[in-house]
Amino acid sequence: MGGGNAQKSKMARERNAEKLKGNKGSQLDSNKKAMSIQLSNSRVTYLQCKVCMQTFICTTSEVKCKEHAEAKHPKADLYSCFPHLK
């Protein structure tokens, strides 16, 4: 009869090892893919502060953009740093 818990665990480990083999890659590549964003039907590859040119990944929220503008550029307003938020 086989199929005890040890055998099932071994098979599960082998299946998971095969899944993990295919996920190797550069973190930089993943970051470049994450930095793509679509705004009003025009392709923008990243969010960028127009004052200091710092780039942000596309998942950056408006709140984080506001925090950046207040912390790094207190004299400039939010919309001069990130015009796409208007």
RAFENFEN-V699520 format. One record per residue. N is the residue number from 1. RES is the residue in three letters. SS is DSSP state (h for helix, s for strand, l for the rest). PSI is psi in degrees with one decimal (* if undefined). D_LAST is the distance of its C-alpha to the last C-alpha in whole Angstrom. Layout:
n->{N,N}
res->{RES,RES}
ss->{SS,SS}
psi->{PSI,PSI}
d_last->{D_LAST,D_LAST}
//
This chain:
n->{1,2,3,4,5,6,7,8,9,10,11,12,13,14,15,16,17,18,19,20,21,22,23,24,25,26,27,28,29,30,31,32,33,34,35,36,37,38,39,40,41,42,43,44,45,46,47,48,49,50,51,52,53,54,55,56,57,58,59,60,61,62,63,64,65,66,67,68,69,70,71,72,73,74,75,76,77,78,79,80,81,82,83,84,85,86}
res->{MET,GLY,GLY,GLY,ASN,ALA,GLN,LYS,SER,LYS,MET,ALA,ARG,GLU,ARG,ASN,ALA,GLU,LYS,LEU,LYS,GLY,ASN,LYS,GLY,SER,GLN,LEU,ASP,SER,ASN,LYS,LYS,ALA,MET,SER,ILE,GLN,LEU,SER,ASN,SER,ARG,VAL,THR,TYR,LEU,GLN,CYS,LYS,VAL,CYS,MET,GLN,THR,PHE,ILE,CYS,THR,THR,SER,GLU,VAL,LYS,CYS,LYS,GLU,HIS,ALA,GLU,ALA,LYS,HIS,PRO,LYS,ALA,ASP,LEU,TYR,SER,CYS,PHE,PRO,HIS,LEU,LYS}
ss->{l,l,l,l,h,h,h,h,h,h,h,h,h,h,h,h,h,h,h,h,h,l,l,l,l,l,h,h,h,h,h,h,h,h,l,l,s,s,s,l,l,s,s,s,l,l,s,s,l,l,l,l,l,l,s,s,l,l,l,l,l,h,h,h,h,h,h,h,h,h,h,h,l,l,l,l,l,h,h,h,h,l,h,h,h,l}
psi->{22.5,-177.3,28.1,-179.8,-36.3,-41.3,-40.7,-40.6,-41.3,-43.8,-39.2,-40.9,-41.7,-41.4,-44.0,-35.2,-38.5,-38.0,-39.6,-24.2,-36.9,-12.5,12.9,143.5,175.0,139.4,-29.9,-39.3,-41.6,-40.1,-39.4,-39.9,-37.2,-19.9,0.4,139.2,153.6,118.7,122.7,52.8,14.1,140.6,117.8,130.0,-17.9,163.6,136.2,132.7,127.1,-11.4,-52.1,-3.2,21.4,137.6,153.0,146.5,161.7,-17.1,2.1,128.8,168.7,-32.5,-43.6,-36.7,-41.0,-42.3,-41.6,-47.0,-40.8,-37.2,-43.4,-30.0,69.7,-24.6,-22.5,150.2,169.2,-40.1,-20.5,-27.0,-44.6,83.7,-21.6,-11.8,-5.9,*}
d_last->{69,66,62,62,59,60,60,57,55,56,54,51,51,52,49,46,47,47,44,43,44,42,39,39,37,35,32,30,30,29,26,25,25,23,20,20,16,15,12,12,16,16,17,16,19,17,14,15,14,14,16,19,18,19,18,18,19,17,18,16,14,11,14,15,12,12,16,16,14,16,20,19,18,18,18,15,11,9,6,10,11,8,6,6,4,0}
//
